[in-house]
Amino acid sequence: MVRYGRPMSQPQPIDQRFVSRTPVRPPKKRRNWFGRIIGLIVLLFLLVLISVPLYAWGKIDKVDAMPAGERPAETPGTTYLLVGSDSREGMTPAERAKLHTGNAAGQRTDSIMLLHVPESGPTALISLPRDSYVRIPGHGWNKINAAFAFGGPKLLIQTVEGVTGLRVDNYVEIGFGGFASIVDSVGGVKMCLPKAMKDKDAHINLPAGCQQLDGENALGYVRARKSDPLGDLGRVQRQREMIGAIAEKGVSPATILNPVRYFKLGTASADALTIDDGTGPLDLFKFARGMKAVAGGGDGVTLTVPISDNNLSTPHGSAVKWDNAKAKALFQALKEDKTSGLKAS
């Protein structure tokens, strides 16, 4: 080929000896370390979430609490008997001194409540004042808390079923020390006092207003009676308020998403609780969910059994007399699982 009068040079063949035969490697994939770390954290969180309840379940005390013989028929929904015991069992001398529990032997009930979780409708938490004057099987008329002292959980359940007509499905008991440790495990509980509270017997001196109560002060707050113008009726209101606040904080994201607090709550609850041997993990979960429902802001309702006389003179001292007609209507509504019409009191 000639261009501008000159022959064009032909392309020379490439000498294959000088061609690199090194294979071309694909670019390296970056390892997703961040994703793996997140996955590991999620896995560990799920393990903690599952293992803590399983560990706690094995430590909870279980007792044969249900009475034998004739009992009320089963009803819709689930009814729990919640008992606050003044038992000092398992507490060291230092713990008794710190919580000002004294050294009294035996057990009595500082609080008695019925938690009814209906199949539909609002959950109801009802206080039965410990000085309620009722008939105790085999012991005649006396204050209801004497049933626990006479015959433990079985006689107390038998007494409660006899005076309410309700069947108790599950039993939950918590002692002095256990209550305080649960409060401390969730970092304390916020309570708003309309006025200052000073009670020598309960060993508290609390200012008016909203404040964070630790286990020691929370225990004194729910035990105080003589400093309250309403006496035991005022105390049961504070007990319901406190229990609802503990339940609400216990199942809050601030607790569940904090592994340390979650573990502390699980172990503290296990050490604190006594349940009947027929109560299973799902029953206890349902109980906790019911307690959250009656906390402030929940859709549950809290009330005290209707009272006609809170200073009834009896051979056993001053007692509380129920308004029989109103009390009967209340328990009938619970038997029929009709909690929507109940009003807080």
FIPA-367136 format. One record per residue: residue in three letters; x, y, z of N, C-alpha, C in turn. Coordinates in steps of 0.1 Angstrom, whole numbers, padded with zeros to 4 digits, always signed. Example, Ala and Ser with C-alpha at 12.3 -4.5 7.8 and 13.67 -1.06 7.14 Angstrom:
2
Ala+0132-0057+0078+0123-0045+0078+0132-0033+0078
Ser+0128-0022+0071+0137-0011+0071+0129+0000+0079
END
This chain:
345
Met+0009-0012+0000+0000+0000+0000+0009+0012+0000
Val+0005+0022-0008+0013+0034-0010+0005+0046-0006
Arg+0010+0055+0003+0004+0067+0007+0013+0078+0005
Tyr+0009+0089-0002+0017+0100-0005+0030+0096-0011
Gly+0029+0086-0019+0041+0082-0026+0050+0072-0019
Arg+0047+0069-0006+0056+0060+0002+0048+0048+0006
Pro+0055+0037+0005+0048+0025+0010+0045+0025+0025
Met+0033+0021+0029+0030+0020+0043+0035+0007+0049
Ser+0041+0009+0062+0046-0003+0068+0035-0012+0073
Gln+0037-0025+0071+0027-0035+0076+0028-0037+0091
Pro+0017-0039+0098+0018-0042+0113+0026-0055+0115
Gln+0035-0054+0125+0043-0066+0128+0036-0075+0137
Pro+0037-0088+0136+0031-0097+0145+0037-0096+0159
Ile+0029-0098+0170+0033-0097+0183+0040-0110+0187
Asp+0052-0108+0193+0060-0120+0198+0053-0125+0211
Gln+0047-0137+0210+0040-0142+0222+0049-0145+0234
Arg+0062-0145+0232+0071-0147+0243+0071-0136+0253
Phe+0067-0124+0248+0068-0112+0257+0054-0108+0262
Val+0044-0117+0260+0031-0114+0265+0029-0121+0279
Ser+0025-0113+0289+0023-0118+0303+0012-0128+0303
Arg+0015-0139+0309+0005-0150+0310-0001-0150+0324
Thr+0001-0140+0333-0005-0140+0346-0020-0138+0345
Pro-0027-0147+0351-0042-0146+0350-0047-0134+0357
Val-0058-0128+0352-0064-0116+0358-0073-0121+0369
Arg-0071-0116+0381-0080-0120+0393-0091-0110+0395
Pro-0103-0115+0398-0114-0106+0401-0111-0098+0414
Pro-0116-0086+0415-0114-0078+0427-0119-0085+0440
Lys-0111-0084+0450-0115-0090+0463-0128-0083+0469
Lys-0137-0092+0474-0149-0087+0480-0146-0083+0495
Arg-0151-0071+0498-0149-0066+0512-0157-0074+0522
Arg-0151-0078+0532-0158-0086+0542-0167-0076+0550
Asn-0180-0081+0552-0190-0072+0559-0189-0074+0574
Trp-0178-0069+0580-0176-0071+0594-0187-0064+0602
Phe-0191-0053+0598-0202-0045+0605-0214-0053+0607
Gly-0218-0059+0596-0231-0067+0596-0229-0080+0605
Arg-0217-0086+0605-0215-0097+0613-0216-0094+0628
Ile-0210-0082+0632-0211-0078+0645-0225-0075+0650
Ile-0233-0068+0641-0247-0065+0645-0254-0078+0647
Gly-0252-0088+0638-0259-0101+0639-0255-0108+0652
Leu-0242-0107+0656-0238-0114+0668-0244-0107+0680
Ile-0245-0094+0680-0252-0086+0691-0266-0090+0692
Val-0273-0091+0681-0287-0095+0681-0289-0109+0687
Leu-0280-0118+0683-0280-0132+0687-0278-0133+0703
Leu-0268-0125+0707-0266-0125+0722-0278-0119+0729
Phe-0284-0109+0724-0295-0103+0730-0307-0113+0731
Leu-0309-0120+0720-0320-0130+0721-0317-0141+0731
Leu-0304-0145+0732-0301-0155+0742-0303-0151+0756
Val-0300-0138+0759-0302-0132+0772-0317-0131+0774
Leu-0325-0127+0764-0339-0125+0766-0346-0138+0769
Ile-0341-0149+0764-0347-0162+0766-0341-0169+0779
Ser-0328-0168+0781-0321-0176+0791-0324-0170+0805
Val-0326-0157+0807-0329-0151+0820-0342-0156+0826
Pro-0353-0156+0818-0365-0162+0823-0364-0177+0827
Leu-0357-0184+0818-0356-0198+0821-0348-0201+0834
Tyr-0337-0193+0836-0329-0194+0848-0338-0190+0860
Ala-0345-0179+0859-0353-0174+0870-0364-0184+0873
Trp-0370-0190+0863-0381-0200+0866-0377-0211+0874
Gly-0364-0215+0873-0359-0226+0881-0357-0223+0895
Lys-0356-0210+0898-0354-0205+0912-0366-0201+0920
Ile-0377-0200+0913-0389-0195+0920-0395-0206+0929
Asp-0398-0203+0941-0404-0212+0950-0418-0216+0946
Lys-0421-0229+0946-0435-0233+0943-0441-0241+0954
Val-0453-0239+0958-0459-0245+0969-0473-0251+0965
Asp-0477-0261+0972-0490-0267+0971-0500-0258+0977
Ala-0506-0248+0970-0514-0238+0976-0529-0240+0974
Met-0533-0248+0965-0548-0249+0962-0555-0258+0972
Pro-0566-0254+0978-0573-0262+0988-0580-0274+0981
Ala-0582-0284+0989-0589-0296+0984-0604-0294+0987
Gly-0612-0304+0982-0626-0303+0985-0634-0294+0975
Glu-0646-0291+0979-0655-0284+0971-0650-0269+0969
Arg-0650-0265+0957-0646-0251+0954-0655-0245+0944
Pro-0655-0231+0942-0663-0225+0932-0660-0230+0918
Ala-0670-0230+0910-0668-0234+0896-0659-0225+0888
Glu-0652-0230+0878-0644-0222+0870-0652-0212+0862
Thr-0646-0200+0860-0653-0189+0854-0644-0184+0842
Pro-0650-0176+0833-0642-0171+0822-0631-0162+0827
Gly-0620-0160+0820-0609-0152+0824-0600-0160+0834
Thr-0591-0153+0840-0581-0158+0850-0581-0150+0862
Thr-0582-0156+0874-0582-0148+0886-0569-0152+0894
Tyr-0561-0142+0898-0549-0145+0906-0551-0139+0920
Leu-0547-0146+0930-0546-0141+0943-0532-0136+0946
Leu-0530-0123+0948-0517-0117+0950-0516-0114+0965
Val-0506-0119+0971-0504-0117+0986-0490-0111+0989
Gly-0490-0100+0997-0478-0094+1002-0476-0099+1016
Ser-0466-0108+1018-0464-0114+1031-0453-0106+1038
Asp-0455-0106+1052-0445-0099+1060-0434-0109+1065
Ser-0433-0121+1058-0423-0131+1062-0409-0125+1061
Arg-0401-0128+1071-0387-0123+1071-0377-0135+1067
Glu-0383-0146+1063-0375-0158+1060-0365-0155+1049
Gly-0353-0159+1052-0342-0157+1042-0335-0144+1043
Met-0340-0135+1052-0334-0122+1053-0323-0122+1064
Thr-0311-0116+1061-0301-0115+1070-0304-0105+1081
Pro-0297-0105+1092-0299-0094+1103-0297-0080+1097
Ala-0287-0079+1088-0284-0066+1082-0296-0061+1073
Glu-0301-0071+1065-0313-0067+1057-0325-0064+1065
Arg-0327-0071+1076-0339-0067+1085-0337-0053+1091
Ala-0325-0050+1094-0322-0037+1100-0324-0026+1090
Lys-0319-0028+1078-0320-0018+1067-0334-0016+1063
Leu-0342-0026+1063-0356-0025+1058-0366-0022+1070
His-0360-0023+1082-0368-0020+1094-0380-0029+1095
Thr-0378-0042+1093-0388-0052+1093-0391-0058+1107
Gly-0381-0056+1116-0382-0063+1129-0379-0078+1128
Asn-0382-0085+1138-0378-0099+1139-0390-0108+1142
Ala-0402-0104+1139-0414-0112+1142-0413-0125+1135
Ala-0417-0136+1142-0417-0149+1136-0431-0151+1129
Gly-0431-0162+1120-0443-0165+1113-0445-0156+1101
Gln-0457-0158+1096-0461-0150+1084-0475-0144+1086
Arg-0477-0132+1081-0490-0126+1080-0491-0119+1066
Thr-0503-0115+1063-0505-0109+1050-0506-0094+1052
Asp-0496-0087+1046-0497-0072+1046-0506-0067+1036
Ser-0508-0074+1025-0517-0070+1015-0523-0082+1008
Ile-0536-0081+1004-0543-0092+0997-0550-0085+0985
Met-0548-0090+0973-0554-0085+0961-0559-0096+0952
Leu-0569-0093+0944-0574-0102+0934-0571-0095+0920
Leu-0564-0102+0912-0562-0097+0898-0570-0105+0889
His-0580-0099+0882-0588-0107+0873-0585-0102+0859
Val-0580-0112+0851-0577-0109+0837-0587-0115+0828
Pro-0596-0107+0823-0608-0113+0815-0604-0117+0801
Glu-0613-0125+0795-0610-0129+0781-0611-0117+0772
Ser-0619-0107+0775-0620-0095+0768-0624-0084+0778
Gly-0620-0072+0776-0623-0061+0785-0611-0057+0794
Pro-0613-0047+0802-0602-0042+0811-0599-0052+0822
Thr-0586-0053+0825-0581-0061+0837-0585-0053+0850
Ala-0588-0061+0860-0593-0055+0873-0584-0059+0884
Leu-0579-0050+0892-0571-0053+0904-0579-0048+0916
Ile-0583-0058+0925-0592-0054+0936-0585-0057+0950
Ser-0584-0047+0958-0578-0049+0972-0588-0054+0981
Leu-0584-0064+0989-0592-0069+1000-0585-0064+1013
Pro-0590-0054+1020-0582-0049+1032-0579-0060+1041
Arg-0567-0061+1047-0563-0072+1055-0571-0073+1068
Asp-0578-0062+1072-0586-0062+1084-0601-0065+1081
Ser-0604-0070+1069-0617-0073+1065-0622-0084+1074
Tyr-0634-0082+1080-0640-0092+1089-0648-0102+1082
Val-0643-0114+1081-0649-0125+1073-0650-0138+1081
Arg-0657-0148+1076-0657-0161+1082-0646-0169+1076
Ile-0637-0174+1085-0626-0183+1081-0630-0197+1084
Pro-0630-0206+1074-0634-0220+1076-0626-0226+1088
Gly-0633-0232+1098-0627-0238+1109-0623-0229+1120
His-0624-0216+1118-0620-0207+1128-0630-0196+1131
Gly-0641-0196+1126-0651-0186+1128-0648-0173+1122
Trp-0654-0162+1128-0652-0148+1122-0639-0143+1127
Asn-0632-0136+1118-0619-0130+1122-0615-0121+1111
Lys-0604-0114+1113-0598-0106+1102-0592-0115+1091
Ile-0594-0111+1079-0590-0120+1068-0575-0124+1068
Asn-0567-0115+1073-0552-0119+1072-0549-0129+1083
Ala-0558-0132+1092-0556-0143+1102-0556-0156+1095
Ala-0563-0157+1084-0564-0170+1076-0551-0175+1072
Phe-0542-0166+1068-0529-0169+1063-0520-0174+1075
Ala-0522-0167+1087-0515-0171+1099-0519-0185+1104
Phe-0532-0188+1102-0538-0200+1107-0534-0212+1098
Gly-0535-0210+1085-0533-0221+1076-0526-0219+1063
Gly-0518-0208+1062-0511-0205+1050-0519-0203+1038
Pro-0513-0204+1026-0520-0201+1014-0533-0209+1012
Lys-0533-0222+1015-0545-0230+1013-0557-0224+1020
Leu-0556-0221+1033-0567-0216+1041-0571-0202+1036
Leu-0561-0194+1032-0564-0180+1027-0572-0181+1014
Ile-0568-0190+1005-0575-0192+0993-0589-0197+0995
Gln-0590-0206+1004-0604-0212+1008-0612-0201+1014
Thr-0607-0192+1022-0614-0181+1028-0619-0171+1017
Val-0609-0167+1008-0613-0158+0998-0623-0163+0988
Glu-0622-0176+0985-0632-0182+0976-0646-0182+0983
Gly-0646-0185+0996-0658-0186+1003-0666-0172+1004
Val-0658-0161+1006-0665-0148+1008-0667-0141+0994
Thr-0661-0145+0984-0662-0139+0971-0670-0147+0961
Gly-0670-0160+0962-0676-0169+0953-0668-0171+0940
Leu-0656-0165+0940-0647-0166+0928-0638-0178+0930
Arg-0634-0184+0919-0624-0194+0919-0611-0188+0917
Val-0601-0190+0926-0588-0186+0924-0580-0195+0915
Asp-0575-0191+0904-0568-0199+0894-0553-0200+0897
Asn-0547-0189+0902-0533-0189+0905-0530-0181+0917
Tyr-0519-0185+0924-0515-0178+0936-0501-0173+0935
Val-0499-0160+0938-0486-0153+0938-0483-0146+0951
Glu-0472-0149+0957-0468-0143+0970-0455-0136+0969
Ile-0453-0125+0975-0440-0118+0976-0438-0113+0990
Gly-0425-0115+0995-0422-0111+1008-0415-0097+1009
Phe-0413-0093+1022-0407-0079+1024-0394-0077+1016
Gly-0384-0085+1019-0371-0083+1012-0372-0084+0997
Gly-0380-0094+0992-0382-0095+0978-0387-0083+0971
Phe-0397-0077+0978-0403-0065+0972-0393-0054+0970
Ala-0385-0052+0981-0375-0041+0980-0365-0044+0970
Ser-0360-0056+0968-0350-0060+0958-0355-0058+0944
Ile-0368-0061+0942-0374-0059+0928-0374-0044+0925
Val-0378-0035+0935-0378-0021+0932-0364-0016+0929
Asp-0354-0021+0936-0340-0017+0934-0335-0022+0920
Ser-0340-0034+0916-0335-0040+0904-0339-0032+0891
Val-0350-0024+0892-0354-0016+0881-0350-0002+0883
Gly-0341+0001+0892-0336+0014+0894-0345+0024+0902
Gly-0354+0018+0910-0363+0026+0918-0376+0029+0910
Val-0386+0034+0917-0399+0037+0911-0403+0051+0915
Lys-0408+0058+0905-0413+0072+0907-0427+0072+0912
Met-0428+0079+0924-0441+0081+0930-0443+0096+0932
Cys-0456+0101+0930-0459+0115+0932-0468+0116+0945
Leu-0463+0122+0955-0470+0123+0968-0478+0136+0968
Pro-0491+0136+0971-0498+0149+0971-0494+0157+0983
Lys-0489+0150+0994-0484+0158+1005-0473+0149+1012
Ala-0465+0156+1021-0454+0149+1027-0460+0137+1036
Met-0451+0127+1037-0455+0115+1045-0444+0112+1055
Lys-0447+0113+1067-0438+0109+1078-0445+0098+1087
Asp-0439+0087+1087-0444+0076+1095-0433+0069+1103
Lys-0434+0070+1116-0423+0064+1124-0423+0049+1123
Asp-0435+0043+1123-0435+0028+1123-0430+0023+1110
Ala-0433+0030+1099-0428+0025+1085-0414+0031+1082
His-0409+0039+1091-0395+0044+1090-0393+0052+1077
Ile-0403+0061+1074-0402+0069+1062-0404+0084+1066
Asn-0398+0093+1058-0400+0107+1060-0398+0113+1046
Leu-0409+0113+1038-0409+0116+1024-0415+0130+1022
Pro-0409+0138+1013-0415+0152+1010-0426+0150+1000
Ala-0434+0161+0999-0445+0161+0989-0439+0162+0975
Gly-0446+0158+0965-0441+0159+0951-0436+0146+0946
Cys-0432+0146+0933-0428+0134+0926-0413+0132+0929
Gln-0410+0119+0932-0397+0115+0936-0394+0100+0933
Gln-0381+0097+0932-0378+0083+0929-0375+0076+0942
Leu-0383+0065+0945-0381+0058+0957-0373+0045+0955
Asp-0363+0043+0963-0356+0030+0963-0363+0020+0970
Gly-0358+0008+0971-0365-0004+0977-0369-0001+0991
Glu-0360+0005+0999-0362+0007+1013-0374+0017+1015
Asn-0374+0028+1008-0385+0038+1009-0398+0033+1003
Ala-0397+0025+0992-0409+0020+0986-0416+0010+0995
Leu-0408+0002+1002-0414-0007+1012-0421+0000+1023
Gly-0415+0011+1028-0421+0019+1039-0433+0026+1034
Tyr-0433+0030+1021-0444+0037+1015-0457+0028+1014
Val-0455+0016+1011-0466+0007+1009-0471+0001+1023
Arg-0462+0002+1033-0465-0003+1046-0472+0007+1055
Ala-0469+0020+1053-0474+0030+1061-0489+0030+1063
Arg-0494+0031+1075-0509+0031+1077-0513+0042+1087
Lys-0506+0043+1098-0510+0052+1109-0509+0066+1104
Ser-0500+0070+1095-0499+0083+1091-0509+0087+1080
Asp-0516+0077+1075-0526+0080+1065-0540+0082+1071
Pro-0547+0093+1068-0560+0096+1074-0570+0085+1071
Leu-0568+0078+1059-0577+0067+1055-0573+0054+1061
Gly-0562+0054+1068-0557+0041+1075-0554+0030+1064
Asp-0560+0018+1067-0557+0007+1058-0562+0009+1044
Leu-0573+0017+1043-0579+0019+1030-0570+0028+1021
Gly-0564+0038+1028-0554+0046+1020-0542+0038+1016
Arg-0538+0029+1025-0526+0020+1022-0528+0011+1010
Val-0540+0005+1009-0543-0004+0998-0543+0003+0985
Gln-0547+0016+0985-0546+0024+0973-0531+0026+0969
Arg-0523+0029+0978-0509+0031+0975-0502+0018+0971
Gln-0506+0007+0977-0501-0006+0972-0504-0009+0958
Arg-0516-0006+0954-0520-0009+0940-0512+0001+0931
Glu-0511+0013+0935-0504+0023+0927-0489+0018+0925
Met-0483+0014+0936-0469+0010+0935-0467-0003+0927
Ile-0475-0012+0929-0474-0025+0921-0476-0022+0906
Gly-0485-0014+0903-0487-0010+0889-0475-0003+0883
Ala-0469+0006+0891-0457+0013+0886-0445+0003+0884
Ile-0444-0006+0893-0433-0016+0892-0435-0024+0879
Ala-0447-0029+0877-0450-0037+0866-0447-0030+0853
Glu-0451-0017+0852-0450-0009+0840-0435-0007+0837
Lys-0427-0004+0848-0412-0002+0845-0405-0015+0842
Gly-0410-0026+0848-0404-0039+0846-0405-0044+0832
Val-0415-0041+0825-0417-0045+0811-0414-0034+0801
Ser-0409-0023+0805-0406-0012+0796-0393-0015+0788
Pro-0392-0008+0777-0379-0010+0769-0367-0007+0776
Ala-0368+0003+0786-0356+0007+0794-0351-0005+0802
Thr-0360-0014+0805-0355-0026+0813-0352-0038+0803
Ile-0360-0041+0794-0358-0052+0785-0346-0050+0776
Leu-0343-0038+0772-0332-0036+0763-0319-0033+0771
Asn-0320-0033+0784-0308-0032+0792-0304-0045+0798
Pro-0294-0052+0793-0292-0066+0798-0289-0067+0813
Val-0282-0057+0818-0279-0057+0833-0291-0056+0841
Arg-0299-0046+0838-0312-0044+0845-0321-0056+0843
Tyr-0322-0061+0831-0331-0072+0828-0327-0084+0837
Phe-0314-0087+0838-0309-0098+0846-0312-0096+0860
Lys-0310-0084+0865-0312-0081+0879-0327-0083+0883
Leu-0336-0078+0874-0350-0080+0876-0354-0094+0876
Gly-0349-0102+0867-0352-0116+0866-0348-0124+0879
Thr-0336-0121+0883-0331-0129+0895-0337-0124+0908
Ala-0340-0110+0909-0347-0105+0920-0361-0110+0921
Ser-0368-0111+0910-0382-0116+0910-0382-0131+0914
Ala-0372-0139+0909-0372-0153+0912-0370-0155+0927
Asp-0361-0147+0933-0359-0148+0947-0370-0143+0956
Ala-0378-0134+0950-0389-0128+0958-0402-0136+0958
Leu-0405-0143+0946-0418-0148+0944-0420-0162+0949
Thr-0432-0165+0954-0437-0179+0957-0450-0180+0949
Ile-0451-0191+0942-0463-0194+0934-0468-0208+0937
Asp-0481-0210+0933-0486-0224+0935-0480-0232+0924
Asp-0479-0245+0927-0472-0254+0918-0480-0257+0905
Gly-0492-0252+0904-0500-0253+0891-0498-0242+0882
Thr-0491-0231+0886-0489-0219+0878-0477-0222+0869
Gly-0479-0220+0856-0468-0222+0846-0462-0209+0841
Pro-0451-0209+0833-0445-0197+0828-0455-0188+0821
Leu-0464-0194+0813-0473-0185+0805-0483-0179+0815
Asp-0487-0186+0826-0496-0180+0836-0489-0168+0842
Leu-0476-0169+0845-0468-0158+0851-0467-0146+0842
Phe-0465-0150+0829-0464-0139+0819-0477-0131+0818
Lys-0488-0139+0818-0501-0133+0817-0504-0124+0830
Phe-0498-0129+0841-0500-0121+0853-0492-0108+0852
Ala-0480-0108+0847-0472-0096+0845-0478-0086+0835
Arg-0484-0092+0825-0491-0083+0815-0503-0077+0821
Gly-0510-0085+0830-0522-0079+0836-0518-0068+0846
Met-0507-0070+0853-0503-0059+0862-0499-0047+0855
Lys-0493-0048+0843-0490-0036+0835-0502-0029+0831
Ala-0513-0037+0828-0525-0031+0823-0532-0022+0833
Val-0530-0025+0846-0536-0017+0857-0527-0005+0861
Ala-0515-0004+0855-0506+0007+0859-0512+0020+0853
Gly-0506+0031+0858-0511+0044+0854-0510+0045+0838
Gly-0520+0049+0832-0521+0050+0818-0526+0038+0811
Gly-0527+0027+0818-0532+0015+0812-0547+0015+0811
Asp-0553+0004+0805-0567+0004+0803-0574-0004+0814
Gly-0566-0008+0824-0572-0016+0835-0579-0007+0846
Val-0585-0013+0856-0592-0006+0866-0588-0011+0880
Thr-0585-0002+0889-0581-0007+0903-0592-0002+0913
Leu-0595-0010+0923-0605-0006+0932-0604-0014+0945
Thr-0611-0009+0955-0611-0016+0968-0625-0022+0969
Val-0626-0034+0975-0640-0040+0977-0648-0030+0985
Pro-0661-0028+0981-0669-0018+0988-0670-0020+1003
Ile-0669-0009+1010-0668-0009+1025-0681-0002+1030
Ser-0686-0007+1041-0697+0000+1048-0693+0005+1061
Asp-0682-0001+1067-0678+0004+1080-0663+0000+1081
Asn-0654+0010+1082-0640+0008+1084-0635+0008+1098
Asn-0644+0008+1107-0641+0008+1121-0651+0000+1129
Leu-0652-0013+1124-0662-0022+1131-0656-0027+1143
Ser-0663-0027+1154-0658-0032+1167-0661-0047+1168
Thr-0651-0055+1170-0652-0069+1170-0644-0075+1182
Pro-0646-0088+1186-0637-0094+1196-0622-0094+1193
His-0620-0092+1180-0606-0092+1175-0600-0078+1172
Gly-0607-0068+1178-0603-0054+1176-0610-0048+1164
Ser-0606-0036+1161-0613-0028+1150-0611-0035+1137
Ala-0621-0036+1129-0620-0044+1117-0628-0036+1106
Val-0628-0041+1094-0634-0035+1082-0646-0044+1078
Lys-0657-0038+1077-0669-0045+1072-0673-0041+1058
Trp-0675-0051+1050-0678-0049+1036-0693-0045+1034
Asp-0695-0037+1023-0709-0035+1019-0713-0047+1012
Asn-0721-0056+1018-0724-0069+1013-0731-0068+0999
Ala-0740-0059+0997-0748-0059+0985-0738-0054+0973
Lys-0731-0044+0976-0722-0039+0965-0710-0049+0963
Ala-0705-0055+0973-0694-0065+0972-0699-0076+0963
Lys-0711-0081+0966-0717-0092+0959-0719-0089+0944
Ala-0723-0077+0941-0724-0072+0927-0711-0072+0920
Leu-0700-0067+0927-0687-0067+0922-0682-0081+0918
Phe-0683-0090+0927-0678-0103+0925-0686-0111+0914
Gln-0699-0108+0913-0707-0114+0903-0703-0109+0889
Ala-0699-0096+0888-0694-0091+0876-0681-0098+0872
Leu-0673-0100+0881-0660-0107+0878-0663-0122+0874
Lys-0672-0128+0881-0676-0142+0877-0681-0143+0863
Glu-0688-0133+0858-0693-0132+0845-0684-0126+0835
Asp-0672-0122+0840-0661-0116+0831-0666-0103+0825
Lys-0674-0096+0833-0679-0083+0829-0672-0072+0837
Thr-0660-0068+0832-0653-0058+0839-0654-0044+0833
Ser-0661-0043+0822-0662-0029+0815-0669-0019+0824
Gly-0679-0023+0832-0686-0014+0840-0681-0010+0853
Leu-0669-0016+0857-0663-0014+0870-0657+0000+0870
Lys-0658+0007+0881-0652+0020+0883-0641+0020+0893
Ala-0631+0028+0891-0619+0028+0900-0624+0034+0914
Ser-0618+0030+0924-0621+0035+0938-0609+0033+0947
END
